[in-house]
Every structure is written in C-alpha cells, then in structure tokens.
Amino acid sequence: MKKSKSRPFKLLIAVLLLGNFTQAQESSNSSGGNATGNGGNVSYSIGQVLYTENSGNSGSINQGVQHTYEIYTVSIDETNLDISLTAFPNPTTENLTLQINDFKNKKLIYQLFDIQGKLIYNGQIIEKQTKINTANLPNASYFIHLVNQENKKVQSFQIIKN
C-alpha cells in the first residue's frame, strides 16, 4: 500500500484557507440574566459584542451589544494675569480672605458658588485683601471664581466651610 505524501500538505492548506473564513468570538460578560414580563421572556448579557440585529415596525433591538461611550475632557480656560492670588484660611469658619499680592487696580470680581453651582455671593475686589463673610453659610464645600472685567475666569479656588 502506497501512502500519499501530499495528503498532510493538502490538509494543512485546507485548514489554513478555511481558517480565514471562520469567525469566533470570546466574551467576558460582566453580568446577565433573564427578564420575564407580560410580553415574554428575554435572556440578556452585559459585555458581549454585537452579533445580530432584529428590526420590526415598533423598533429594533441589537442582541449582544456592548454599547460604546465617549470620554470628554472638560477644562477651564483661565486668563493669565501677572498677579498672585491666594484664599485663606481654608477651611474657614467665619471670614474668608482673598489676597492679591500684585494688585494694580485691576477690575476683578469674585463669585462664590455652592457645590451645585448656585451663586451665593459676588462682589468687586477693590483692595489687596477682600474679606468675605462666611459665618451664615452652612458647613459645605464652595467654589470661588475670580473673573476679570470681560467675565473671563482668572482663577478658581475650592473652599471648605467648617
């Protein structure tokens, strides 16, 4: 009986060629389960990639979808002035002092916001040191924004009221 030497070679070629047409996927699901309601039952998984879409008159559903999301970087453009600003004491109890070391009659305004962005106080800075009374504020975190006359943010501080 004569053995064909080309048979293993043909098998290897067939496996390599067919391997390019086959697809497989692996899914590391983070969660999943079964949902039951009046309309029927649904099995679901979270973290699986898209493999099919079903459409109908009332809408469509993508089965096994890992939805994408985008991350945005949010930043604040601060205006660069040649002044040195400090806010003290931080944490504060009764009075907060804003000190500008190189104050040259620049028109600056302070704005005090609570943690939800509600404006609490605002006022003009007319001296090297400006005191803000915080005695009647509840204990919380606040933000002070210093803005120039064009309403551009110069600097921001987070203040803690004890």
C-alpha atoms as one frame of an Amber mdcrd trajectory, in Angstrom:
protein
   0.000   0.000   0.000   1.388   3.325  -1.119   0.974   6.401   1.120   0.429
   9.792  -0.408   2.952  12.345   0.766   0.821  15.217  -0.440  -2.159  14.394
   1.800  -0.829  16.116   5.003   0.175  19.074   2.877  -3.314  19.324   1.334
  -4.880  19.048   4.779  -2.684  21.850   6.096  -3.604  24.093   3.146  -7.313
  23.350   3.631  -7.149  24.210   7.339  -5.309  27.463   6.643  -7.730  28.507
   3.903 -10.854  27.596   5.840  -9.451  29.267   8.934  -9.666  32.635   7.182
 -13.408  32.204   6.614 -14.361  31.092  10.096 -15.032  33.561  12.851 -15.229
  33.071  16.552 -15.582  35.444  19.413 -14.991  35.262  23.088 -16.983  37.292
  25.556 -16.160  38.127  29.139 -19.583  39.120  30.368 -19.785  41.270  33.454
 -23.416  40.430  34.164 -26.550  38.931  32.683 -29.782  37.213  33.465 -33.365
  36.552  32.426 -36.169  39.105  32.350 -39.803  37.998  32.356 -42.880  40.124
  31.763 -46.336  40.131  30.188 -44.802  40.392  26.717 -42.492  37.411  27.061
 -39.057  36.375  28.261 -35.640  37.786  27.409 -32.211  36.466  28.273 -29.509
  39.114  28.315 -25.831  39.588  28.943 -23.805  42.701  29.598 -20.406  42.994
  27.968 -20.986  40.892  24.866 -20.178  42.217  21.402 -22.803  42.735  18.652
 -23.688  39.673  16.669 -27.210  40.295  15.320 -29.884  42.965  14.954 -33.655
  42.402  14.854 -35.909  45.107  13.420 -39.661  45.448  13.328 -42.416  48.047
  12.927 -42.149  49.163  16.551 -38.347  49.405  16.721 -35.165  47.392  16.694
 -33.018  45.527  19.180 -29.347  44.710  18.971 -28.674  41.406  20.604 -25.413
  41.050  22.422 -24.362  44.676  22.153 -21.640  46.329  24.094 -22.603  49.965
  23.652 -19.847  52.486  23.105 -19.325  55.592  25.135 -17.121  58.611  24.723
 -14.990  60.274  27.325 -14.689  64.037  27.058 -12.083  66.097  28.807 -13.599
  69.226  30.254 -11.276  72.058  31.123 -11.467  75.679  32.141  -9.596  78.301
  30.169  -8.076  80.537  32.764  -6.931  84.004  31.823  -3.284  84.545  32.618
  -2.656  87.723  34.609   0.583  88.742  36.256  -0.852  88.655  39.766  -0.623
  86.262  42.684  -3.934  85.216  44.237  -4.464  83.365  47.493  -7.552  82.473
  49.522  -7.194  81.834  53.250  -7.939  80.377  55.754  -9.057  77.198  54.096
 -11.012  75.544  55.737 -12.719  78.684  57.002 -15.240  79.304  59.765 -16.336
  82.960  59.692 -14.326  85.027  57.216 -12.535  84.140  54.011  -9.796  86.474
  52.817  -8.827  86.879  49.180  -5.372  88.380  48.833  -3.873  89.746  45.641
  -0.166  90.444  46.051   0.360  92.430  42.843  -2.907  94.377  42.884  -2.682
  97.277  40.414  -6.321  98.403  40.357  -7.274  95.586  38.002 -11.029  95.192
  37.891 -11.707  91.757  39.327 -14.937  90.252  40.611 -15.296  87.308  42.980
 -18.167  84.837  42.727 -18.930  82.339  45.493 -20.825  79.233  44.345 -22.185
  76.284  46.290 -21.410  72.702  45.225 -24.464  72.634  42.899 -23.329  75.780
  41.036 -25.759  78.229  42.658 -24.330  81.741  43.045 -24.233  82.644  46.749
 -22.251  85.913  46.795 -20.477  88.119  44.337 -18.641  91.385  44.653 -15.866
  93.538  43.287 -12.315  93.296  44.549 -11.104  96.826  45.250  -8.130  96.242
  47.569  -5.202  93.889  48.109  -7.288  91.990  50.674 -11.001  91.334  50.384
 -12.910  89.676  53.220 -15.968  87.550  52.555 -18.257  86.793  55.493 -18.985
  83.050  55.570 -20.398  82.850  59.108 -24.010  82.388  57.963 -23.181  79.708
  55.364 -23.810  76.039  56.178 -20.832  73.721  56.506 -20.037  72.522  52.993
 -17.662  72.883  50.064 -17.823  76.042  47.977 -16.081  77.429  44.919 -14.705
  80.943  44.498 -14.207  82.122  40.931 -12.275  85.298  40.203 -13.257  86.871
  36.895 -11.945  89.923  35.082 -13.971  92.733  33.520 -14.518  90.688  30.326
 -16.121  87.992  32.522 -13.242  85.579  31.830 -12.232  83.300  34.666  -8.869
  84.265  36.143  -8.590  81.678  38.901 -10.735  79.303  40.945 -10.480  78.006
  44.488 -12.345  75.307  46.350 -13.221  76.473  49.841 -14.342  74.302  52.749
 -16.593  75.871  55.382 -16.437  74.234  58.825
